[in-house]
Amino acid sequence: MDARDEKKAPAGQAASGENVMETQKRNVLVTGASQGLGATIAARFARGGHRVWVNCAHGVEKAGEVVAGIVRAGGEAETFPCDLTDEGAVEEAFAALEARAGGIDILVNNARLDPYLRGAADSDGAWFDRTLAVNLRGAYLATLAVFDGMKSRGWGRVVNVSSIWAQWSAPRNLIPYSVSKAGMHALTRAFAREGAPHQVTVNTVAPGLILTENAASRLGPEKLLAETASVPLGRGAAPEEIAEIIWNTVHSGFITGQTIHANGGAWMGN
Ligand SMILES: NC(=O)c1ccc[n+]([C@@H]2O[C@H](COP(=O)([O-])OP(=O)(O)OC[C@H]3O[C@@H](n4cnc5c(N)ncnc54)[C@H](OP(=O)(O)O)[C@@H]3O)[C@@H](O)[C@H]2O)c1
């Protein structure tokens, strides 16, 4: 227990302008955090003094390693295995976690089905459905599972991790991914409207290329150069940079229903 545990804000206190991210320990759930950006986000919130749950469906051992790293660094974290495509499992696991943890205060919808697992020739309805089931329906179900609790406590944050592909015209192999991410922006707007009277904010962070281990090894040095050539900043983002943007988005209680574009200046115009 630390000083933050004793400082539970009464409903509505967040509206006073106090920076509750600095004064109160929050319960944070990051979906798809067994690797890549999700693992970095989890570590960032733990470093900020909050309790973190590291979700994934398959790589539970990897999620355990993420948790072990956080704990070694002095943070608080637990794994939270739950397949977001399984509605019954989401309802059950989230309800149990809500009861045990005393409510999830911050939800980062980060999980995705890796769009590069399939090439253009393998495009079909089953892949489309699987992609939307994780990326969009999974975010919807996770948000539903925590949202009423946030509203009743008068404080909450949801961040939907989208992609530059939500607004770019996708090549064949990335169509399901692009559609799923575009859908997340509609989720953000709807939940932001519903949450606003309760001091629950909902925003989208839409990154361009992130240099996760997987992205770097998928691309290799030559393709990486080609991908970054059109980015005004001339590079991809470090996962830590995007995690910091998500941290900052959550910090503010006065930004809601917005998309924060983190794409190296791809859309600054001429
Ligand atoms: N990497 C980039 O360049 C880039 C660029 C723009 C936006 N983004 C976005 O940033 C986020 C993270 O990207 P990333 O590259 O770090 O992703 P990633 O390496 O593909 O990791 C995806 C995570 O989602 C989890 N996941 C997959 N299916 C799941 C399910 N059914 N239930 C729960 N978790 C599930 C995976 O764990 P298990 O498979 O073990 O369950 C894994 O932890 C994504 O939303 C992505 O769209 C990434």
The ligand as an SDF file (V2000), in Angstrom:
LIG
                    3D

 48 52  0  0  0  0  0  0  0  0999 V2000
    3.4110   -2.2990  -35.0410 N   0  0  0  0  0  0  0  0  0  0  0  0
    3.0760   -1.2440  -35.7680 C   0  0  0  0  0  0  0  0  0  0  0  0
    3.8260   -0.7720  -36.6230 O   0  0  0  0  0  0  0  0  0  0  0  0
    1.7470   -0.5720  -35.5240 C   0  0  0  0  0  0  0  0  0  0  0  0
    1.4330    0.5810  -36.2450 C   0  0  0  0  0  0  0  0  0  0  0  0
    0.2270    1.2390  -36.0120 C   0  0  0  0  0  0  0  0  0  0  0  0
   -0.6420    0.7310  -35.0650 C   0  0  0  0  0  0  0  0  0  0  0  0
   -0.3170   -0.3940  -34.3800 N   0  0  0  0  0  0  0  0  0  0  0  0
   -1.2890   -0.8930  -33.3890 C   0  0  0  0  0  0  0  0  0  0  0  0
   -0.6310   -0.9860  -32.1270 O   0  0  0  0  0  0  0  0  0  0  0  0
   -1.1710   -2.0920  -31.3920 C   0  0  0  0  0  0  0  0  0  0  0  0
   -0.0500   -3.0200  -30.9830 C   0  0  0  0  0  0  0  0  0  0  0  0
    0.6880   -3.4140  -32.1340 O   0  0  0  0  0  0  0  0  0  0  0  0
    1.8510   -4.5080  -32.0410 P   0  0  0  0  0  0  0  0  0  0  0  0
    2.6200   -4.4040  -33.2850 O   0  0  0  0  0  0  0  0  0  0  0  0
    2.5230   -4.3990  -30.7340 O   0  0  0  0  0  0  0  0  0  0  0  0
    0.9380   -5.8490  -32.0830 O   0  0  0  0  0  0  0  0  0  0  0  0
    1.3640   -7.3880  -32.0240 P   0  0  0  0  0  0  0  0  0  0  0  0
    2.8210   -7.5320  -31.8230 O   0  0  0  0  0  0  0  0  0  0  0  0
    0.7210   -8.0670  -33.1910 O   0  0  0  0  0  0  0  0  0  0  0  0
    0.6580   -7.8950  -30.6480 O   0  0  0  0  0  0  0  0  0  0  0  0
   -0.7120   -8.0460  -30.5960 C   0  0  0  0  0  0  0  0  0  0  0  0
   -1.1360   -8.4570  -29.1870 C   0  0  0  0  0  0  0  0  0  0  0  0
   -2.5340   -8.7810  -29.2110 O   0  0  0  0  0  0  0  0  0  0  0  0
   -2.7330  -10.0180  -28.5310 C   0  0  0  0  0  0  0  0  0  0  0  0
   -3.9120  -10.7160  -29.0120 N   0  0  0  0  0  0  0  0  0  0  0  0
   -4.1140  -11.2850  -30.2280 C   0  0  0  0  0  0  0  0  0  0  0  0
   -5.3140  -11.8980  -30.2500 N   0  0  0  0  0  0  0  0  0  0  0  0
   -5.8860  -11.6840  -29.0310 C   0  0  0  0  0  0  0  0  0  0  0  0
   -7.1340  -12.0680  -28.4580 C   0  0  0  0  0  0  0  0  0  0  0  0
   -8.0200  -12.8110  -29.1320 N   0  0  0  0  0  0  0  0  0  0  0  0
   -7.3860  -11.7030  -27.1760 N   0  0  0  0  0  0  0  0  0  0  0  0
   -6.4760  -10.9680  -26.4660 C   0  0  0  0  0  0  0  0  0  0  0  0
   -5.2920  -10.5940  -26.9740 N   0  0  0  0  0  0  0  0  0  0  0  0
   -5.0020  -10.9450  -28.2460 C   0  0  0  0  0  0  0  0  0  0  0  0
   -1.4490  -10.7880  -28.7950 C   0  0  0  0  0  0  0  0  0  0  0  0
   -1.2470  -11.7950  -27.8200 O   0  0  0  0  0  0  0  0  0  0  0  0
   -1.5820  -13.3410  -28.0420 P   0  0  0  0  0  0  0  0  0  0  0  0
   -1.4920  -13.6260  -29.5210 O   0  0  0  0  0  0  0  0  0  0  0  0
   -0.5310  -14.0020  -27.2350 O   0  0  0  0  0  0  0  0  0  0  0  0
   -2.9270  -13.5510  -27.4990 O   0  0  0  0  0  0  0  0  0  0  0  0
   -0.4030   -9.6780  -28.6410 C   0  0  0  0  0  0  0  0  0  0  0  0
   -0.1040   -9.4910  -27.2740 O   0  0  0  0  0  0  0  0  0  0  0  0
   -2.1970   -2.7550  -32.3020 C   0  0  0  0  0  0  0  0  0  0  0  0
   -3.4910   -2.3050  -31.9980 O   0  0  0  0  0  0  0  0  0  0  0  0
   -1.7850   -2.2880  -33.6900 C   0  0  0  0  0  0  0  0  0  0  0  0
   -2.8450   -2.3010  -34.6070 O   0  0  0  0  0  0  0  0  0  0  0  0
    0.8470   -1.0500  -34.5820 C   0  0  0  0  0  0  0  0  0  0  0  0
  1  2  1  0
  2  3  2  0
  2  4  1  0
  4  5  1  0
  4 48  2  0
  5  6  2  0
  6  7  1  0
  7  8  2  0
  8  9  1  0
  8 48  1  0
  9 10  1  0
  9 46  1  0
 10 11  1  0
 11 12  1  0
 11 44  1  0
 12 13  1  0
 13 14  1  0
 14 15  2  0
 14 16  1  0
 14 17  1  0
 17 18  1  0
 18 19  2  0
 18 20  1  0
 18 21  1  0
 21 22  1  0
 22 23  1  0
 23 24  1  0
 23 42  1  0
 24 25  1  0
 25 26  1  0
 25 36  1  0
 26 27  1  0
 26 35  1  0
 27 28  2  0
 28 29  1  0
 29 30  1  0
 29 35  2  0
 30 31  1  0
 30 32  2  0
 32 33  1  0
 33 34  2  0
 34 35  1  0
 36 37  1  0
 36 42  1  0
 37 38  1  0
 38 39  2  0
 38 40  1  0
 38 41  1  0
 42 43  1  0
 44 45  1  0
 44 46  1  0
 46 47  1  0
M  CHG  2   8   1  16  -1
M  END
$$$$
